[in-house]
Amino acid sequence: MEQKNPTTLQMLGLKLPTDPRWVNIAEKSIDEILIDHAFCEQKAATSGITLIVRYPEKEKLVKEVTPLVAEEWGHFRKVLKEMDKRGIVLGKKRKDDYVVGLHNHMIKGNAQKQLLENLLVNALIEARSCERFRLLSLYCADDNLKTFYHEFMVSEAGHYRMFIDLAKEYYPEAEVKERWQQWLEIEAKVLSELELRGDRVH
């Protein structure tokens, strides 16, 4: 297996490629990956709703994020359907150490920066999910799951781009680019400090 794909990483801006061992580990616990994926889609929909509730005056945000919420919830249902075919139960909510790690680095107490922080963190999560789903679409032994995850990979790439574009809609482009570069470094550090687990998408 290739250790990284510069083109994909460059497109997403990510500084640290996923450890190539992750796919092999994940394949051995694909049931757990599907469960975690379902929770990721659920959280993505919830995150979108939260943005709309917090910033209803941001017309473009509401217009762009509303269909995203519907799509993420549709993804949640799609993963549940795949799980049902395999006799997998969703179970209890899981803690996402990756997302918690990112949230711990968000600027707090500055209302003017909160929207930017939320948009860029959402973009990071979508970018990393895209990168992981790409690996599953290429290297998973199950051909059905290869197709399944290719579709998710394409979708997450679009969501990542949308959040970046929204950030540029509401903040100066130079400020967005500067903070985005800082976030890419933070994300790489957060990921490097996490245990390599095959039962988590992140």
C-alpha angles and dihedrals in degrees: 000000000000113000094220143351110226092197093056094043091047091051091052096037093228115156099203124048118218113266104265089228090067096082093051091049092045092051090060090058102031091145089062092046090054091049092049091045090054091054090047091056091047091052092046091056091047091049090053092050090050091054091052092047093048097043108031090147091063098092099188092045091053091046094049101038098046094070089041089059090052091048094048091050089049088053090051090054091046092053090047089053091052090048091050090054088055096043093247121151121213096224127175127350115271131218113241105213091186094057092042089052091053093046090053089064097050117117107255131201096025109105093187091059099042097089092049091049092049094047094049094046089051089050091052094050091050091048094051091045089051091052093049094045089051090057091050091047090054105036109024111115092219107086092201091055090048089061091039093056095041088063091050091047092057092047095049091051089057092048092050090053092047094055092049091049091049090052089055089049093061103028135044110275092234091055092048092049093048094049092042091057089050090050092050089056091047092049092051090051093047091049094046091054095051123095112254102251129178094200096066132068090216 
